[in-house]
């Protein structure tokens, strides 16, 4: 496949019902919320889920989480050193070659970029930065969210002779309902540098469309997180016919329900798309 030739912008509509879409470790793992009360899913969280989906699709991924480690390497350093050509480029201090090989080896590196900064036992080690063409913004809810907190108890002791009783208390938090908007873009100039292809763009699209497949947990039960719609805008040139901001804002989401009779579903919202002359938009239902 050829390197990406046309700029891409995208918007995804996410619904969350009785789940914690992204816990904040600084706030007792409560769902992330802005100071104004709007729900937030961090860009880091979203990219983690995209990487997981790409792993499910059989792609080679550099940044793997501990709970979805498919190659057995215990660290990024080990994974990098497993590639003979990378070690040779590091020894030769050829940063350009190092970045090129890393992009060819791992899809997430040529998509999102990566900083390779490893200390060496002897010498200077390696410090190589790669800028990726795929940018993801944090997703924010259209309306302020309500968070419900439930007190839970542990039914058994973790250790024999533990002085704590089996009724040790804990807390669990969830968003009752929220509709979030995810925005992102794919830059052609950076795609040319990393070798990001048209086929890679299609895989990113599919990963976003199926973002919450195989993502269930106690905090996010199966079916509680959904990609409702994915709007995929493909420009007819490298830099784009319109600014990313204008394209993203062409997807309008408005809360139209009577709060006293709200269904807590996507039906409570009106979603419209403003036509931007000459700009192609593909609309997909999510999974």
Secondary structure, 3 states (H helix, E strand, C coil): CCECCCCEEEEEEEEEEEECCCEEHHHCCEECECCCCEEEECHHHHHHHHHHHHHHCCCCCCCCCHHHCCCCCCCHHHHHHCCHHHHHHHHCCCHHHHHHHHHHHCHHHHHHEEEEEECCCCCCCEEEEEECCEEECCEEEEEECCEEEEEEECCCCCCCCCCCCCCCEEEEEEEEEEEEEEEEEECHHHHHHHCCEHHHHHHHHHHHHCCCCCCCCCCCCCCCEEEEEEEEEECCCCCCCCCHHHHHHCEEEEECCCHHHCCCCHHHEEEEECCCCCCEEEEEECC
